[in-house]
Amino acid sequence: MRALAIDLGGSHASAALVSETGIVAQRTIPATGDSFRAMLPALQAMTADLLRNAGVANRSCDGIAFGFPGAVDCRTTRVLATNAKFEDAISFDFQTWAREHFGCRLVLDNDARLALIGEHHAGAARGFRDAAMVLLGTGIGTAVLLNGKPLRGLTNQAGSLGGHLPLRLYGRRCTCGGIGCAEAEASTWALGAVCREWTDFPQSALAQSGAMDFRALFAAMDAGDRIAK
């Protein structure tokens, strides 16, 4: 089996050609702007380049797995809600797009849920019946596996809203409108505000790194930076 995997995140989009449990080739591009339809040409160019360099014909994949950063109904292949970013994806017909451009069917799901399904199939959760995943990125994504199956619930949102559980009664306002959500206290988009609360932050190596993300945070922490720790 040979499939194309596409993962759309808040700051970047990735594509990979996978075969059974291995990645054959992969590409990543920035995800600029808030319009999903404006991103489509770049997504299509990325996947075309990926397949061409892997020596695979554009219409020879068995299927596409598309991970989307929002609430998704995998049964109808529709995006339900997006929390402001990529809102035009709600009216987008993913199945027609996949048939017209790739000649194959498409499976659409929440990005964190697909990540956990992948880990269960070929990664850290392989062999386990129950597992939970927390993804630290632009936001915070969560997913749950119960008795070998992804938790979805009646509205396809069960297990995936961990980033919007309130952690602090008088915390920061979240993009969802809530106060003190996990995303508002610990995601990449909130990381700069969190770090600047520390009095000595301007003297930290993290302040000089230029990038304010978890990669920079962990690197500064490993180097012994007190504020990063």
Secondary structure, DSSP 4 states (H G I P E B T S, - for coil): -EEEEEEE-SSEEEEEEEETTEEEEEEEEE--SS-HHHHHHHHHHHHHHHHHHHT--TT--SEEEEEESSEEETTTTEEEE-TTTTGGGTT--HHHHHHHHHSS-EEEEEHHHHHHHHHHHHSTTTT-S-EEEEEESSSEEEEEEETTEE--TTTT-TTS-GGGSB--TT-PBPTTS-BSBHHHHHSHHHHHHHHHTSTTGGGSHHHHSS--SHHHHHHHHHTT-TTT-
